[in-house]
Amino acid sequence: MYKLLLFCFIIMLVGCPHKYNIQKTDRKTEAQLYKEATDLAKSKKYKQAIEVFQEIEDLYPFSDWAIKAQLQSAIVNHDSGNYSKAAALLDEYVYMYPNNQNIAYVYYLRILSYYAQIDGIKREQKMAYTTLELLREYMHIFPTNQYSSILEKKMDSVIDHIAAYELSVGKFYLKRGHYISAIKRFEEIENNYSSSNYTTEALCRSIEAYLALGIQEEAYRKRLKILDRPDAKKCERYK
């Protein structure tokens, strides 16, 4: 019995390395897996593509192929509409590889991923504020980059969006007689989002609030600011 067990043990020792070598030999290379994943992505098989990109990161961590795979995984998540996952991957990429040759594009795609998640003006605007912060950061780091002109338009859109939200909240307070709270919202637009299409109306509403509080001097100062604006005539429609 002892000899039989010893014989089986020896067979197992001989057989195990052989089995391991077969598995190792059969493993696909980074390049093969990367091509497989990109082909899947081109065919819009996004879920399978992401799984293969993840496999590259798991099998070959911190290799050049793994770094490429992480970026491609973010791109595929963005293309498939999973913007929150794309943004998270790109946040991590910026943190891990700030000097990567593709970093300008990574910043750009990250902004688009956050931008796509901005809610309507009737809801809180945390995502809009974050997007604007990222846009301003991008313009500071890459002022003349190939994506700058596209992102300038996005910035104008986000500023308008935030200003519209602030205006809607201010008008809510104004209607209910909470004049101080209303003024804070209107002046937020005036001070931080003055390039928006809602600044003139914010100034007009501020005048209403100041007059309701009996603060004539401040109302007059707001009126002078409106006269300096190219769209000053808009104020007439808000009365």
VENSULDA-V854743 format. One record per pair of residues at least 6 apart in sequence whose ideal C-beta (glycine too) atoms are under 6 Angstrom apart, sorted by the first residue. I is the first residue (numbers start at 1). J is the second residue. Records with the same first field share a line. If there is no record, write none. Layout:
I->J / J
This chain:
30->56 / 60 / 65
33->52 / 56
34->65
36->52
37->49 / 52 / 53
40->48 / 49
41->49 / 76
46->76 / 80
49->76
50->73 / 76
53->69 / 72 / 73
56->65 / 66 / 69
57->66 / 69
60->66
70->93
74->86 / 89 / 90
77->85 / 86
78->86 / 113
83->113 / 116 / 117
86->113
87->113 / 114
90->106 / 109 / 110
93->106
104->142 / 145
107->138
108->147
111->134 / 135
114->130 / 131
115->131 / 154
117->127
118->127 / 128
121->164 / 165 / 168
125->162 / 165
128->158 / 161 / 162
131->158
132->158
135->151 / 155
138->151
159->193 / 196
160->196 / 197
162->193
163->189 / 193 / 196 / 198
164->198
166->185 / 188 / 189
167->198 / 202
169->185
170->182 / 185 / 186
173->181 / 182
174->182 / 205 / 209
179->209 / 212 / 213
182->209
183->206 / 209
186->202 / 205 / 206
189->199 / 202
190->202
200->229 / 231 / 234
201->238
203->222 / 225 / 226
204->235 / 238
206->222
207->219 / 222
210->218 / 219
211->219
226->232 / 235
